[in-house]
Amino acid sequence: MRSSLPLVLLAAGLAGLACSDPNAIPPATLTNVIDTVVVGALIGTPVQVPSGYSIPDRRPVRTDQSAAFDFVYNVDAAGSPVFLGQAVLHLTATGALEPGFLATQQTFDEIATAPSNGYVTEDTIHVAVGDRFILRSRAVCTSLGVPEYGKLEVLEIDAVARTLKFQVLVNNNCGYRDLQPGIPQH
């Protein structure tokens, strides 16, 4: 009687290949954390005060030093606080994935997962204390061609100093949309 062990091993190997997903993303390794950030208005604050925010870098950005930001804070002509995405500022390339905002009524803690679509990219976003948004970055995960996601809550607006304070959580794991503190699973 011939041994069937080689056939069993071959069948197991082929089954493993058939079941593996070539599009699977690697396990998440970066921890989602909540940060508190202050930005100044694009117009009417000293140049050394950052007005932009980079979702992938999880930090405020001085717009005179870099265009590597997803949105800026400003005060419009009527005195209203606003967020302006790259498309509003005409900074995105044609056909590029644009950063965007998705307003939500959920509390900051309730926002658990970012949707893939539905983000406002080409409009001025008027903001007030307590407003909450789900965020989508510009495409930064070059191997996958996808954005990173986050959530933001406006905590304070200082009309005199022309600053805005917000809390933000960004998921820097490419391909993941979980928006809770810790290592994401999805």
C-alpha positions as CSV (number, residue, x, y, z in Angstrom):
1,M,0.0,0.0,0.0
2,R,1.4,3.4,-1.0
3,S,1.5,6.2,1.6
4,S,-1.0,9.0,1.0
5,L,0.9,11.4,3.2
6,P,2.4,13.4,0.2
7,L,-1.1,13.8,-1.3
8,V,-2.6,14.9,2.0
9,L,0.2,17.5,2.4
10,L,-0.3,18.7,-1.1
11,A,-4.1,19.0,-0.7
12,A,-3.6,20.9,2.6
13,G,-1.2,23.3,1.0
14,L,-3.5,24.0,-2.0
15,A,-6.4,24.5,0.3
16,G,-4.4,27.0,2.3
17,L,-3.5,28.9,-0.8
18,A,-7.1,28.9,-2.0
19,C,-8.3,30.3,1.3
20,S,-5.7,33.1,1.7
21,D,-6.7,36.6,0.7
22,P,-4.1,38.3,-1.5
23,N,-5.9,41.6,-0.7
24,A,-5.7,41.2,3.1
25,I,-4.1,44.0,5.0
26,P,-1.5,43.3,7.7
27,P,-2.5,43.3,11.3
28,A,-2.8,46.8,12.8
29,T,0.3,47.8,14.9
30,L,-0.3,51.5,15.7
31,T,-2.4,52.5,18.7
32,N,-5.3,54.9,18.3
33,V,-5.0,57.7,20.9
34,I,-7.0,60.9,21.6
35,D,-5.1,64.1,21.2
36,T,-6.1,67.7,22.0
37,V,-5.0,70.3,19.4
38,V,-5.2,74.1,19.1
39,V,-5.0,75.8,15.7
40,G,-5.2,79.5,14.7
41,A,-7.2,81.1,11.9
42,L,-5.5,81.0,8.5
43,I,-6.0,84.8,8.3
44,G,-5.5,87.2,11.2
45,T,-3.1,85.2,13.5
46,P,0.7,85.3,13.7
47,V,2.4,83.2,11.0
48,Q,4.0,80.9,13.6
49,V,0.6,79.7,14.8
50,P,-0.4,76.6,12.8
51,S,-3.6,76.8,10.9
52,G,-3.6,73.4,9.2
53,Y,-4.0,69.9,10.5
54,S,-2.5,66.8,9.0
55,I,-4.5,63.6,9.8
56,P,-1.7,61.2,8.8
57,D,0.8,63.1,10.9
58,R,-1.6,63.7,13.8
59,R,-0.3,67.3,14.2
60,P,-1.0,70.9,13.4
61,V,0.8,72.3,10.4
62,R,2.1,75.8,9.6
63,T,0.7,76.4,6.1
64,D,3.6,78.8,5.3
65,Q,6.0,75.8,5.7
66,S,4.1,72.9,4.2
67,A,1.1,71.9,2.1
68,A,1.0,68.5,3.8
69,F,-2.3,69.1,5.7
70,D,-5.9,67.9,5.2
71,F,-7.8,71.0,6.3
72,V,-7.3,74.5,7.8
73,Y,-9.2,76.5,10.4
74,N,-10.2,80.0,9.5
75,V,-12.8,82.7,10.4
76,D,-14.8,83.8,7.3
77,A,-15.8,87.4,6.4
78,A,-18.9,87.1,8.5
79,G,-16.9,86.2,11.6
80,S,-18.0,82.5,11.5
81,P,-15.4,79.8,12.4
82,V,-14.9,77.3,9.5
83,F,-12.9,74.4,8.3
84,L,-11.6,74.4,4.8
85,G,-10.4,71.2,3.1
86,Q,-7.8,71.0,0.4
87,A,-10.4,71.0,-2.4
88,V,-11.9,74.3,-1.1
89,L,-8.4,75.7,-1.1
90,H,-7.8,74.3,-4.6
91,L,-4.8,72.2,-3.4
92,T,-5.8,68.8,-4.7
93,A,-4.8,67.3,-8.0
94,T,-7.5,66.4,-10.5
95,G,-8.8,62.9,-9.7
96,A,-7.0,62.8,-6.3
97,L,-8.7,61.4,-3.3
98,E,-9.7,64.5,-1.3
99,P,-9.8,64.9,2.5
100,G,-13.3,65.3,3.8
101,F,-15.7,65.8,6.7
102,L,-18.8,63.9,7.7
103,A,-20.9,65.6,10.4
104,T,-22.4,63.3,13.0
105,Q,-24.8,63.6,15.9
106,Q,-23.1,60.7,17.7
107,T,-21.0,61.6,20.7
108,F,-17.3,61.6,20.3
109,D,-17.1,58.3,22.3
110,E,-19.9,56.7,20.3
111,I,-18.2,57.2,16.9
112,A,-16.8,53.7,16.4
113,T,-16.1,53.2,12.7
114,A,-15.5,55.6,9.7
115,P,-17.7,55.0,6.6
116,S,-15.9,54.7,3.3
117,N,-18.0,57.4,1.5
118,G,-20.2,60.4,2.0
119,Y,-17.6,63.0,3.0
120,V,-18.0,66.6,2.2
121,T,-14.9,67.7,0.3
122,E,-15.7,70.8,-1.7
123,D,-17.7,73.0,0.7
124,T,-16.8,75.3,3.6
125,I,-17.6,73.5,6.9
126,H,-19.1,75.9,9.5
127,V,-18.3,74.8,13.0
128,A,-19.4,75.5,16.6
129,V,-18.4,74.2,20.0
130,G,-19.7,70.6,20.4
131,D,-19.7,69.8,16.6
132,R,-18.4,66.4,15.8
133,F,-17.0,65.1,12.5
134,I,-15.6,61.9,11.0
135,L,-12.5,62.7,9.0
136,R,-11.0,61.3,5.9
137,S,-7.4,62.2,5.0
138,R,-5.8,62.6,1.6
139,A,-4.6,59.3,0.2
140,V,-1.4,58.5,2.1
141,C,-1.3,54.7,2.2
142,T,0.5,54.5,-1.2
143,S,0.7,50.7,-1.2
144,L,-3.1,50.5,-0.9
145,G,-4.1,53.9,-2.3
146,V,-6.4,54.6,0.6
147,P,-6.8,57.4,3.1
148,E,-6.6,57.3,6.9
149,Y,-9.6,58.1,9.1
150,G,-10.3,60.0,12.3
151,K,-12.9,61.7,14.4
152,L,-12.9,65.3,15.8
153,E,-14.9,67.2,18.3
154,V,-14.7,71.0,18.6
155,L,-14.0,71.9,22.3
156,E,-13.5,75.6,22.3
157,I,-13.5,78.6,20.0
158,D,-11.7,81.8,21.1
159,A,-13.0,84.7,18.9
160,V,-10.5,87.2,20.3
161,A,-7.4,85.0,19.8
162,R,-8.9,83.5,16.6
163,T,-8.1,80.0,17.8
164,L,-10.0,76.7,17.9
165,K,-9.3,73.8,20.2
166,F,-10.5,70.2,19.3
167,Q,-10.0,66.7,20.4
168,V,-9.1,64.2,17.7
169,L,-8.5,60.5,17.3
170,V,-6.7,59.3,14.2
171,N,-6.3,55.7,13.0
172,N,-2.9,55.6,11.3
173,N,-3.2,52.0,10.3
174,C,-3.6,51.8,6.5
175,G,-6.9,50.2,5.5
176,Y,-8.4,50.3,9.0
177,R,-11.5,52.4,9.9
178,D,-11.9,51.7,13.6
179,L,-12.2,54.9,15.6
180,Q,-11.8,53.8,19.2
181,P,-8.7,54.0,21.4
182,G,-6.4,51.1,21.3
183,I,-5.2,48.7,18.5
184,P,-7.9,48.6,15.8
185,Q,-9.3,45.3,14.5
186,H,-11.2,46.6,11.4
